């Protein structure tokens, strides 16, 4: 049995007027602001138009059966959601603007003193030398993380993994 193509026919009696071209469809008139003047009761009885204000809310509440309760508040425009990575970018910009050191001073000094005691007991270090050592350690870590980030991007990933850091160290020639 052969299939035949069905052709849609317009029924002038049951077809909406905005489809026939004499009137705009209802969704095209949404840019118009609601009138502040209340409409006549005869217009409401006919079912045309909307009433804006407390009358409409009371009618809705009566229909839903909660006369003693307040109607729900009108929906408010929500702020657009920020993308996930924007928070990270804001943190990066903040730390790039600041000139202070990122590693806390006391824990860094404790680690340095522990390492000094491991090699030679009784060694002491000046505060200025400790600060220079901390700046150089941070500069090294930042450049290492930049290189490992480039390795992760090359592997089409966004997350740095241990293999990226190992590859960056191999490329640099670090053997420590």
PEJO-V406253 format. One record per residue. N is the residue number from 1. RES is the residue in one letter. PSI is psi in whole degrees, -180 to 180 (999 if undefined). OMEGA is omega in whole degrees, 0 to 359 (none if undefined). Layout:
n=N res=RES psi=PSI omega=OMEGA
n=N res=RES psi=PSI omega=OMEGA
//
This chain:
n=1 res=X psi=128 omega=183
n=2 res=X psi=144 omega=178
n=3 res=X psi=140 omega=180
n=4 res=X psi=147 omega=180
n=5 res=X psi=131 omega=178
n=6 res=X psi=136 omega=180
n=7 res=X psi=127 omega=179
n=8 res=X psi=137 omega=179
n=9 res=X psi=141 omega=177
n=10 res=X psi=127 omega=177
n=11 res=X psi=110 omega=184
n=12 res=X psi=-18 omega=182
n=13 res=X psi=-48 omega=184
n=14 res=X psi=3 omega=184
n=15 res=X psi=135 omega=181
n=16 res=X psi=150 omega=184
n=17 res=X psi=-30 omega=183
n=18 res=X psi=-22 omega=177
n=19 res=X psi=-33 omega=180
n=20 res=X psi=-13 omega=175
n=21 res=X psi=0 omega=181
n=22 res=X psi=-15 omega=185
n=23 res=X psi=153 omega=178
n=24 res=X psi=148 omega=176
n=25 res=X psi=156 omega=186
n=26 res=X psi=-31 omega=182
n=27 res=X psi=-12 omega=178
n=28 res=X psi=-16 omega=183
n=29 res=X psi=15 omega=184
n=30 res=X psi=-16 omega=181
n=31 res=X psi=-14 omega=180
n=32 res=X psi=141 omega=179
n=33 res=X psi=147 omega=179
n=34 res=X psi=149 omega=180
n=35 res=X psi=143 omega=179
n=36 res=X psi=-18 omega=180
n=37 res=X psi=132 omega=180
n=38 res=X psi=148 omega=181
n=39 res=X psi=165 omega=182
n=40 res=X psi=159 omega=181
n=41 res=X psi=-33 omega=180
n=42 res=X psi=-34 omega=179
n=43 res=X psi=-40 omega=178
n=44 res=X psi=-38 omega=181
n=45 res=X psi=-32 omega=179
n=46 res=X psi=-17 omega=178
n=47 res=X psi=8 omega=181
n=48 res=X psi=146 omega=174
n=49 res=X psi=176 omega=180
n=50 res=X psi=150 omega=172
n=51 res=X psi=134 omega=182
n=52 res=X psi=131 omega=179
n=53 res=X psi=-159 omega=187
n=54 res=X psi=-28 omega=181
n=55 res=X psi=-44 omega=181
n=56 res=X psi=-40 omega=180
n=57 res=X psi=-39 omega=178
n=58 res=X psi=-37 omega=178
n=59 res=X psi=-42 omega=179
n=60 res=X psi=-41 omega=180
n=61 res=X psi=-39 omega=180
n=62 res=X psi=-38 omega=180
n=63 res=X psi=-36 omega=181
n=64 res=X psi=-15 omega=175
n=65 res=X psi=13 omega=178
n=66 res=X psi=74 omega=182
n=67 res=X psi=-35 omega=184
n=68 res=X psi=-18 omega=184
n=69 res=X psi=159 omega=177
n=70 res=X psi=147 omega=177
n=71 res=X psi=156 omega=180
n=72 res=X psi=147 omega=180
n=73 res=X psi=153 omega=180
n=74 res=X psi=149 omega=181
n=75 res=X psi=138 omega=180
n=76 res=X psi=155 omega=179
n=77 res=X psi=127 omega=180
n=78 res=X psi=149 omega=177
n=79 res=X psi=144 omega=180
n=80 res=X psi=141 omega=181
n=81 res=X psi=139 omega=177
n=82 res=X psi=150 omega=179
n=83 res=X psi=158 omega=186
n=84 res=X psi=-42 omega=186
n=85 res=X psi=-12 omega=181
n=86 res=X psi=-34 omega=178
n=87 res=X psi=-40 omega=178
n=88 res=X psi=-40 omega=178
n=89 res=X psi=-38 omega=178
n=90 res=X psi=-40 omega=177
n=91 res=X psi=-40 omega=179
n=92 res=X psi=-45 omega=179
n=93 res=X psi=-40 omega=181
n=94 res=X psi=-47 omega=183
n=95 res=X psi=-24 omega=176
n=96 res=X psi=-31 omega=180
n=97 res=X psi=-32 omega=183
n=98 res=X psi=150 omega=181
n=99 res=X psi=-1 omega=182
n=100 res=X psi=163 omega=181
n=101 res=X psi=149 omega=184
n=102 res=X psi=-32 omega=179
n=103 res=X psi=132 omega=178
n=104 res=X psi=140 omega=188
n=105 res=X psi=-49 omega=185
n=106 res=X psi=-50 omega=178
n=107 res=X psi=-37 omega=178
n=108 res=X psi=-43 omega=179
n=109 res=X psi=-38 omega=180
n=110 res=X psi=-43 omega=180
n=111 res=X psi=-43 omega=180
n=112 res=X psi=-44 omega=180
n=113 res=X psi=-37 omega=177
n=114 res=X psi=-42 omega=179
n=115 res=X psi=-38 omega=178
n=116 res=X psi=-41 omega=180
n=117 res=X psi=-28 omega=179
n=118 res=X psi=-36 omega=182
n=119 res=X psi=-42 omega=183
n=120 res=X psi=120 omega=183
n=121 res=X psi=144 omega=175
n=122 res=X psi=5 omega=178
n=123 res=X psi=145 omega=177
n=124 res=X psi=160 omega=182
n=125 res=X psi=142 omega=179
n=126 res=X psi=158 omega=180
n=127 res=X psi=-38 omega=180
n=128 res=X psi=-40 omega=177
n=129 res=X psi=-38 omega=178
n=130 res=X psi=-39 omega=179
n=131 res=X psi=-41 omega=178
n=132 res=X psi=-40 omega=178
n=133 res=X psi=-39 omega=180
n=134 res=X psi=-42 omega=178
n=135 res=X psi=-43 omega=181
n=136 res=X psi=-37 omega=178
n=137 res=X psi=-41 omega=178
n=138 res=X psi=-41 omega=179
n=139 res=X psi=-41 omega=179
n=140 res=X psi=-45 omega=180
n=141 res=X psi=-41 omega=181
n=142 res=X psi=-44 omega=180
n=143 res=X psi=-36 omega=177
n=144 res=X psi=-42 omega=179
n=145 res=X psi=-34 omega=176
n=146 res=X psi=-46 omega=180
n=147 res=X psi=-42 omega=180
n=148 res=X psi=-31 omega=175
n=149 res=X psi=-39 omega=177
n=150 res=X psi=-37 omega=177
n=151 res=X psi=-40 omega=179
n=152 res=X psi=-41 omega=178
n=153 res=X psi=-38 omega=178
n=154 res=X psi=-32 omega=178
n=155 res=X psi=10 omega=179
n=156 res=X psi=43 omega=176
n=157 res=X psi=160 omega=176
n=158 res=X psi=-18 omega=184
n=159 res=X psi=132 omega=176
n=160 res=X psi=131 omega=178
n=161 res=X psi=163 omega=180
n=162 res=X psi=-34 omega=180
n=163 res=X psi=-27 omega=176
n=164 res=X psi=-41 omega=179
n=165 res=X psi=-40 omega=179
n=166 res=X psi=-41 omega=179
n=167 res=X psi=-42 omega=179
n=168 res=X psi=-39 omega=178
n=169 res=X psi=-38 omega=178
n=170 res=X psi=-41 omega=180
n=171 res=X psi=-41 omega=180
n=172 res=X psi=-29 omega=184
n=173 res=X psi=20 omega=177
n=174 res=X psi=127 omega=180
n=175 res=X psi=13 omega=182
n=176 res=X psi=999 omega=none
//
